[in-house]
Amino acid sequence: MNSQAEDISKVGNNHTINENNIATVDKKVIKDRIINFDNMTVLSPSLTPSILNEEPMIPNISEKERQNLPLPDKLPIVNCIARARIPTTNGPEIFLHLYENNIDNKEHLAIVFGEDIRSKTLYKKREGETQQDRMTRGAYIGKLFPGRTEADYDSQLNLRLKFNSNGELIYERDTSHTEPTLVRIHSECYTGETAWSARCDCGEQFDEAGRLMGENGHGCMVYLRQEGRGIGLGEKLKAYNLQDLGADTVQANLLLRHPADGRSFSLATAILDDLNLLEIQLLTNNPDKIIAVEGKHQVIKVIERIPMVPLAWRSKEGIQSKEVEGYLRTKIERMGHLLEKPLKI
């Protein structure tokens, strides 16, 4: 292998492309790689190996190993701006929480099933605010109804919130959810959720997570605005064109000089902490996501991993396309996802 080919191989193996190694990769090498994807060396970026034919598991790593992982030492600061009840077309009500943070200008969301899952930042009492102010931003208990005057007390349900001397909500079992909770960390996917794409199963996973949480009565989908595994919609569309030319999803990202997976889940950790969801049952096939969501200091504890099995693998329903099958195969082969299916791997 010549030196330039070695450079691009190293880029593929590390899944990280910076200005230094971009300079060492000749455009002709990239062009040659586009023509012949089969020779492109890419290793899985997973922190834990893919395990097939096993029961759903949670990666077991030591404290020393956790501390050495490339996870942020401090979580982002998040603030819940507003919360509102949303009746859904499928029946269950959700409570949509909108978040701001100190690391980007995007509006991330928590889609919450259960009125009694409460945000610390939303409910904390603020100087000079009125009960009307609290109800307007969604910091209330029970249900809103015409003529209601108190946010902290629902006279119809006879439920009252309690606060400490600092104005912080006191979590009590009769007014706030305190049990382990079903959680899905979902990254934005315009094509899969809105444009009916059969290239991925993101929209299907979103719907299935909502169905499970609706049946359970409690749950939270943290919706992060990081399209295309963090590369953005425009670059994602370019990646689709490279896939039509023969690349898989990992190779396409690397050829565009992006990491195979550039997402961060520290915002999800901070949002779960804000919602006091400290012990969770995580809907995921990605073992790396479990470790990332727990964080360097394990603020969140994943007590159970619940697989997200494609509907088409279980029934005649679900997405049936060569693109989504290739997408799922790449997740297994390249990304170490914990999926099992009689694919030709």
Secondary structure, DSSP 8 states (H G I E B T S, - for coil): --HHHHHHHHHHHHT---HHHHHHS-HHHHHHHHH-GGG-------SS----SS--------HHHHHHSS--SS---EEEEEEEEEE-TTS-EEEEEEEEESS-S--EEEEEESTT---HHHHS--TT--HHHHHHHT--SS---TT---SSEETTTTEE-EE-TTS-EE--TTTS--S-EEEEEEE--HHHHTS--SS-SHHHHHHHHHHHHHHHS-EEEEEE--HHHHT-HHHHHHHHHHHHTT--HHHHHHHTT--S-----HHHHHHHHHTT--EEEEE-S-HHHHHHHHTTTTSSEEEEEE----GGGTSS-S---HHHHHHHHHHHHTT----------
